[in-house]
Amino acid sequence: MSRATQFLIAAVFLLSTSAAFAEDMKLGYVDMQRALNETEDGRKAKEKLKKDFDQKQKELDEQQNQLKKDMEDLEKKRTLLPADKVREKEAELRARLEKVQQTYVRHQQTLSAAEQKETAKIFERMTGIIQQIAAAENFSMIVDKSALVFAKPHLDLTNELIRRYNGGASKAAPAAPGNKAPAAPKK
């Protein structure tokens, strides 16, 4: 179902409900990506991921620089070498280029998996805190800001989420069955 269709169904539903029901409905939103970036655990995870990225990028840069140097060297010696030796060197350089590209893809996959692993625990804990806020303050619905087109700033619960998270709230709170938490934002 497309986002436009979902929006249309939600709009029709909201318009068809009674005014009394609408008054009882309490809505809020959180910016999960900002919360991730501003919690202590989120910052630590980002630092760890950045170190891993920098290490892998350094390795890749070294391989690329050596390959570039060897390609330039071949270009300088091209006229001095026999044609079969040039073809052999070109094939070797193409194979090395392919290997560098494969290394890049492998690093991207590894880093993506590491990011998923690091942030999953944080988002799970945030979900528990959001559910606590919803229950304590009688919210009907709390959504991720990334799913919104517009919302008034007073409905933003992100600061409260960050405050509670950094304060140690919901370290072991399981998600309540049937309540779907905001999905982790996609990058």
C-alpha positions as CSV (number, residue, x, y, z in Angstrom):
1,M,0.0,0.0,0.0
2,S,1.5,3.3,-1.0
3,R,2.2,6.1,1.4
4,A,-0.5,8.3,-0.3
5,T,-3.1,5.6,0.1
6,Q,-2.2,5.1,3.8
7,F,-2.4,8.8,4.3
8,L,-5.8,9.0,2.6
9,I,-7.2,6.1,4.7
10,A,-5.9,7.7,7.9
11,A,-7.5,11.1,6.9
12,V,-10.8,9.5,6.1
13,F,-10.7,7.6,9.4
14,L,-9.9,10.7,11.4
15,L,-12.6,12.8,9.6
16,S,-15.2,10.2,10.1
17,T,-14.6,9.9,13.9
18,S,-16.7,11.9,16.3
19,A,-15.4,15.2,17.7
20,A,-15.4,13.7,21.2
21,F,-13.2,10.8,20.1
22,A,-10.8,13.2,18.4
23,E,-10.6,15.2,21.6
24,D,-9.6,12.1,23.6
25,M,-6.9,11.2,21.2
26,K,-3.4,12.3,22.3
27,L,-0.7,12.2,19.8
28,G,3.1,12.7,19.9
29,Y,6.2,12.0,17.9
30,V,9.9,11.4,18.4
31,D,12.9,11.9,16.2
32,M,14.5,8.5,16.5
33,Q,17.6,9.5,14.5
34,R,18.2,12.6,16.6
35,A,17.7,10.5,19.8
36,L,20.2,8.0,18.6
37,N,22.7,10.7,17.9
38,E,22.2,12.4,21.2
39,T,22.0,9.5,23.7
40,E,25.3,8.4,25.4
41,D,25.0,4.9,24.0
42,G,24.3,6.3,20.5
43,R,27.3,8.5,20.6
44,K,29.5,5.6,21.8
45,A,28.2,3.4,19.0
46,K,28.8,6.1,16.4
47,E,32.4,6.6,17.6
48,K,33.0,2.8,17.5
49,L,31.6,2.6,14.0
50,K,33.6,5.6,12.9
51,K,36.8,4.0,14.1
52,D,36.0,0.8,12.2
53,F,35.1,2.9,9.1
54,D,38.3,4.9,9.3
55,Q,40.4,1.7,9.7
56,K,38.8,0.1,6.7
57,Q,39.0,3.3,4.6
58,K,42.7,3.5,5.4
59,E,43.2,0.0,4.2
60,L,41.2,0.6,1.0
61,D,43.0,3.9,0.3
62,E,46.4,2.1,0.6
63,Q,45.3,-0.5,-1.9
64,Q,43.9,2.1,-4.3
65,N,47.1,4.3,-4.1
66,Q,49.3,1.3,-4.7
67,L,47.2,0.2,-7.7
68,K,47.2,3.8,-9.1
69,K,51.0,3.9,-8.7
70,D,51.4,0.6,-10.5
71,M,49.1,1.7,-13.3
72,E,51.1,4.9,-13.8
73,D,54.3,2.9,-13.7
74,L,53.0,0.6,-16.5
75,E,52.0,3.6,-18.6
76,K,55.6,4.9,-18.3
77,K,57.1,1.6,-19.3
78,R,54.4,0.7,-21.9
79,T,56.6,1.5,-24.9
80,L,59.7,-0.3,-23.5
81,L,57.9,-3.6,-22.7
82,P,56.9,-6.2,-25.2
83,A,53.2,-6.3,-26.1
84,D,52.6,-9.6,-24.4
85,K,54.2,-8.4,-21.2
86,V,52.0,-5.2,-21.3
87,R,48.8,-7.3,-21.8
88,E,49.9,-9.5,-18.9
89,K,50.5,-6.5,-16.6
90,E,47.1,-5.0,-17.7
91,A,45.3,-8.2,-16.8
92,E,47.1,-8.3,-13.4
93,L,46.1,-4.7,-12.8
94,R,42.4,-5.4,-13.8
95,A,42.3,-8.3,-11.4
96,R,43.7,-6.2,-8.6
97,L,41.2,-3.4,-9.4
98,E,38.4,-6.0,-9.2
99,K,39.8,-7.2,-5.9
100,V,39.8,-3.6,-4.5
101,Q,36.2,-3.2,-5.6
102,Q,35.2,-6.4,-3.9
103,T,37.0,-5.3,-0.8
104,Y,35.0,-2.1,-0.9
105,V,31.7,-3.9,-1.2
106,R,32.7,-6.3,1.6
107,H,33.6,-3.4,3.9
108,Q,30.3,-1.7,3.2
109,Q,28.4,-4.8,4.1
110,T,30.4,-5.4,7.2
111,L,30.0,-1.8,8.4
112,S,26.2,-1.9,7.6
113,A,25.8,-5.1,9.6
114,A,27.8,-3.6,12.5
115,E,25.7,-0.5,12.5
116,Q,22.5,-2.6,12.5
117,K,23.8,-4.6,15.5
118,E,25.0,-1.6,17.5
119,T,21.8,0.4,16.9
120,A,19.2,-2.4,17.3
121,K,19.8,-2.6,21.1
122,I,19.5,1.2,21.4
123,F,16.3,1.3,19.4
124,E,14.8,-1.6,21.4
125,R,15.5,0.3,24.6
126,M,14.1,3.5,23.2
127,T,10.9,1.6,22.2
128,G,10.5,0.5,25.8
129,I,10.9,4.1,27.0
130,I,8.4,5.4,24.4
131,Q,5.9,2.8,25.6
132,Q,6.5,4.0,29.2
133,I,5.9,7.6,28.2
134,A,2.7,6.6,26.2
135,A,1.3,4.7,29.2
136,A,2.2,7.3,31.8
137,E,0.9,10.2,29.8
138,N,-2.0,8.5,28.1
139,F,-0.9,8.9,24.5
140,S,-3.0,7.2,21.9
141,M,-0.2,7.2,19.4
142,I,3.5,8.1,19.1
143,V,5.1,8.0,15.7
144,D,8.6,8.6,14.3
145,K,9.2,12.0,12.9
146,S,10.5,10.6,9.6
147,A,6.9,9.4,8.9
148,L,5.5,13.0,9.4
149,V,4.9,15.7,6.9
150,F,4.0,18.2,9.6
151,A,3.5,18.3,13.4
152,K,3.4,21.1,15.9
153,P,6.6,21.3,18.0
154,H,4.8,20.8,21.3
155,L,4.0,17.2,20.2
156,D,7.8,16.4,20.0
157,L,8.8,14.0,22.8
158,T,12.4,13.5,21.6
159,N,14.0,15.5,24.4
160,E,12.0,13.5,27.0
161,L,13.1,10.2,25.4
162,I,16.7,11.3,25.4
163,R,16.5,12.5,29.0
164,R,15.0,9.2,30.2
165,Y,17.3,7.1,28.1
166,N,20.4,8.8,29.5
167,G,18.9,8.7,32.9
168,G,18.9,4.9,32.8
169,A,15.2,4.3,32.1
170,S,13.9,1.0,30.7
171,K,17.2,-0.8,30.6
172,A,15.4,-4.1,30.6
173,A,11.8,-3.1,29.6
174,P,10.5,-5.5,27.0
175,A,8.3,-4.2,24.3
176,A,4.6,-4.7,25.0
177,P,2.9,-7.2,22.7
178,G,0.7,-5.7,20.0
179,N,2.4,-2.3,20.2
180,K,4.5,-1.5,17.3
181,A,7.4,0.9,17.9
182,P,8.7,3.3,15.4
183,A,11.0,1.5,13.0
184,A,14.6,2.4,13.0
185,P,15.2,5.2,10.5
186,K,16.7,4.3,7.2
187,K,19.8,6.0,6.1
